[in-house]
């Protein structure tokens, strides 16, 4: 198998000339520069209004071509912008590329989402649920089996001790998720919807006013558990905001709490993997931020804590009660 060349500015510039001949007026071509966050220089800014994405291998080519088709399907259901592919082709034999429109705004990793922005997130979750599952499946979107929260809880329990020893986390907090609760929060049969599966901050485009203007990164979409997207939002905007958005979208307590605990267990496991050197792909500061977001208490938990405290006060001798 011939190894694909390393993407370069000259390769990207020639691609733009080839794919959009009528739109290139400057013989030198538009300014192109790699997006620093992309691995392997596979994503490039093209001028100020476009993004070039290059699939690095055959498997990524399949995902990229499926993603372009899926975006066309979901766009009508979305209250936020979804990138449009203005040109497609191959940048190396058998490796796909697409020139996409840039969605104006900043990254959700750097820009806070406002209260009105939470309504935008609710509309995003609602739109995902409304996409016809059969049509997505015809496009090749795979089905994903819901994860076992009990299995995840056990793995997170082992990881919690590791990050607690590094003074990064109070392992006792994980005890809130008991084995019966994990069983109770199991995914319900027949509840599969289109799941973006990567609704983290870098895939949310947020305006300076905190409105959510776009959703990027549709390559990991599956038909499966909607709690996965609630979990993704918990990492991006914090658990209270994620639960408020999911509630506005019509989700009840079970998927909201399930998403919350998926996010909490994931962040503990990922931080432990980074500290052990097993997975350092995500920067440590971002992992710490996501851990903090996921473990923010939601209103239901606060009310429960207050009730528990009140019950304890009733049991105290009268002189000890406040």
N, C-alpha and C positions, 0 to 999 in steps of 0.2 A: 504494500500500500504506500503510495506517494504521500509524504508528509506535506501538509498545507503550509504555505508561507506564513511568516509572521505579519500580521496586519501592519501597514505603514501609512503615513500620510499620502504618499504617492499612489498607493493602491486604492485608498478611499477616494482620492481626487479623480482618478481614472474611472472608478465605478460610477461616480456622479455624472461624469461626462457621458458614459455609456448608457446609463439608465434614463437620464433626463436630458437628452441632447438639445431639445428645443429650449430647455429652461436655463442652459448655461451660456451666458453672454460673455463672461470674462474668460479669455483663452487660458489664463492661469488657473481657473477654477475657483470655487469658494474657499474660504479659510476652513481648514479642518483641523481638529485637535482631539485627542483621546479624552474620554471622560475618566478622571482619575479613579473613581470607584469601581470601574468595570474591570473584571479579571481578564488578563491576557489581551488587553487593548482591543476588545471585541465591540465596544460601543464608542461612537465618535460624534462630536458636535460637527454639523455641516452648516457653516454660516451661523445665522442667529435664529433660524426658524425650523431647522430639521435635525434629525438624529439618524445616523447610519448604524445599523446593527448587523454584526457578522457572526454567523454560526460557526463555532470552532471545530465541530465534529459532526458526523452523520446523525447521531442521536439528537444533538441540538438543532440540526437542520429540520428534523421532523417536528420538533416542538415549535420552532420559529414559524414554519409554514402553517401549522395548526393554529398558532396564536393569531396570526394575521386574519385567518378565516373566522376565528372565534370573536375577535374584536368587532368584526363587521356584524356578527349576530347580536352581541350584547349591547352595542351602541344605542339602539333604539330603546332599551330598557334603563339606560343609565341617566341620572340627573347631573352627572359630572362628565367631563370630556374624557374620551378614550382615543389614544393616538390613531391616526389614519396613515396607512401605507400608501405613499404616492408613487412608489416604484419598487419592483422586486426583481431579483435575479440571482446569479451565483457569483461569488467573489473569488472562488477557487473551484476546481472540478468537484461537483457533488455537494458543495457547501453553500447554503442559501444566505442571502442578505436582503435587507429591506430598508428603504429610506422612509422614515416616518416623520410626521409633523411633530414639532415640539409643543407640549402643552405649557402655556405661560404660567409661571408661579414658582414658588420655592419648594424645597424638599420638606416633607413632614418631619424629618429628623431635626430640622433647624427652625421650623416655624410652628408655633402653637396653634391648635385648632380652637376656635371660639365656640360659644354656645350655639350660634347659628351654624357653624361648621359641623357640630354634632348632628344637626338635622340633615346636612349633606351626607354624612356617613350613614345615617338611617336610610336615606334614599338609595344609597349605594347597596346596602344590604337587602333592601326591598327589591331593587332591580335584579340582583343576582338570583333571588328566589323566583322571580317572574320569568327568567329565561327558560324556554321550554327544554326540559332535560333531554328529550328525544332528539331535538335538533342539535344540541351540543354533542350528543353521543355520535350522531352521524358524522360530525366533523372530526371525530377521533378523540374527543375528550374522554379520558379514562375514568372508570369508577374506582373509588377508594374506600376500603373498609374502615369504619370508624375505629379509632384507637381505643384500647382498653385503658380506662382511667386508673383502674386498680394496678395494672402492670406498671403504668407510668408512675404511680404513687410510690411503688416499691423501689424503682430505680432512683427516683428523686430523693427518697429517704436515705439511700446510700450516699448520694452526691451531697446532700445537705451537711452531713458530717464533715466532708472534705472542705467545703467553703466556710463552715462554721469555724474549723480549725484555723483558717486563714483570716478570721475575724471579718468575714464578708456577709455573714448571715446568721440569724438566730434559728438554729435547726428546730427548735420547739414549735415554730410557727407552722411547720408542715403537719404537725399533729392535728391541726384543725380539720384536715381531710382524713376522716376515719375510713376504715374499710367499708362499713355499711354505707357511708355517704358516697364513696366512689362507685359502689354498685348502684345506688339510687340515681346517680347522675350519668349512668350509661346512656349512650345514644339510643334514641327510639327507632324501631324499625319503620321503614317507609318514609323516613324524613330526609332523604337525600335531595340536595339542591345543587346548583352550580356554585362551587366554592372557588374564590379567587386564589386562596391558599398562600398568599404572600402579601397580605395587607399590612406590611410594616411601613415605617415612616418613609423609607426611601422610595416607596411606590405610591405615596400619596402626594399630590401636588397641592400646595396650600398657598393662598394669597396672603398679602401683608395684613389683611383684615381678619385672617383666621378662617376664611371660607375654604372648603375643600373643592378644588377646581378640576381635578383630574385623578385618574387611577391608571397606573402604569404596571408593567410586569405581569402580563397575563399568561406567561408560558408555563406556569405550574398549576393552572386551573384543573380542577377535577370535579366529578359529580360525587358528592359525599356529605360530610357532617358540617352543617353551618356553624357549629361551635368553633370550628377551626378559624373562621374569619373573625369571630368575636375575640378569640384568643389573639389573633394578629393585631387587632385594633387595641387590645389591652397593652400590648408591647409598645405600640406607636403613640397612643394618646393617654394611656393610663386606664386602669380598670373601671373607675367610676364613669368616665366619659364613654368607654366602650359599652358598658352595660346600659347607660342611658340611651345611646344610639340604637342598640339592639332592641331595647324595649319600645322605642319609637317605631322601629321597623316591624313590631308585632310579635317579637319573640318573648316567650314566657320565662319564668324563673329557671327552669331546668336547663335549657340551652345556654342561658346567660351564665349561670353558675358553672356549668360544664366548661364553657369557654374560658372562664376566669381561672379554673384549676388546671386546664391544659396549659395556659400561659404560665402559671406559677411553677408548675413542675418542669416545663421546658426551660425556663430561665435558670432554675437551680441546676439542672443537668448540664446545660451549655456552659454556665460559668465554671462548674467543676471541671468540665472537659478542657476548658481553656487554661485553668490553673495547673492542670496536670500535663499540659503540653500536647494533649491528644487532638485538639481542634482549635487552631488559632486563626481561623479564617475571618472571624468577626472580632473587631477591635475590643479590647478589654473595657474601655470607657463606655462603649455602646452597650455591652453586656450588662454592665452595672446599672446603666440608665434603664434598660429594659426590665431588669430585676426589680428596681424601685417602682416602675410603672405597674408591673404585674401584681405586686404585693400591696398596692394601695387598697385600703379597705373600702368596700362599697357600702351604701346606706344600709342595706339589709344586715350586714355584719355589725355595723355600729349600733343599730337598734337592738340586735341580739345581745351585744355586749352590755348595753345599758340595762336591759331586762335582767341579765344574769347578775349584774351588780346590785340591782334593786332587790332581787331575791336573796342575795347574800346579806344585805342590810337588814332584811326582815328577820333573819336568823340570828343576828347579833344581839347581845344583851343591850338593854335600852341605853345604858351609859356609853356604849361604844358606837352607836349609830350616829351618823352625821345628819 
